[in-house]
Amino acid sequence: MAEEEAGEPAMVGGGDPQEEEEEEMILTPAELIGKLEEAWLNEKFSPDLLEHKAEIVECVMEQLDHMEQNLQRARKGDLKVTIHRMETERIRYVLSSYLRSRLQKIEKFFPHILEKEKSRLEAEPGYLSPQEYTFAKEYAANCETYLKGLALKHMPPNLQALDISKAVPRPNLDSFVFLRVKERQENILVEPETEDQREYTVDLEEGTQHLMRYKTIAPLVASGAVQLI
């Protein structure tokens, strides 16, 4: 329904202006929503915060505005209007859930996410959008102020130092996730060689589904070779 109602292709490009022409992709509305749903499922089931998809989010919001304008011009009482309205609400739910999942992870792991963002190379893609980065910094400052005002100022001076990174848990990259293989992968290291066992690798066939440790396939999630489910 989104494809019929939106009607206009969306352009998703890279963040580097010099590379924008090479990286820009023209997506149909249906392909754009598919990209959003893929990002949503990956973010929902990944224990770690993934690279932000700000371009996709922006394009989806533009498409939703276009769909709303079409609905406003549609004939009252037409059954298609009800169906298209349901489709726009479904897309809004997916978009809201995607953004909410990211904010929940930022609140839960903010010291480690901020450190990861600061230590990345300039050429590497950012994990946070500018708005998310501002939110994370403000959230960290508010948490520190709250803890100091609530407890630390009442403690002896030698106990007032606060290392927030030790007080907040890290993402559990050893947790297991379900995945579907989109592109065939060979010799994926499942278990490294130890004194008790030999190195264990597997081939992942396209279309197959697996239950694997997240840190093993994290690069494949980032590249789009596998989809979390």
Secondary structure, DSSP 8 states (H G I E B T S, - for coil): -HHHHH-S-EEE--S-HHHHHHH-EEE-HHHHHHHHHHHHHHHHH-SS-----HHHHHHHHHHHHHHHHHHHHS-TT-HHHHHHHHHHHHHHHHHHHHHHHHHHHHHHHHHHHHHHHHHS-TTS--SS-HHHHHHHHHHHHHHHHHHHHHTGGGS-GGG----HHHHS----TTSEEEEEESS-EEEEEEE---SSS--EEEEE-TT-EEEEEHHHHHHHHHHTSEEE-
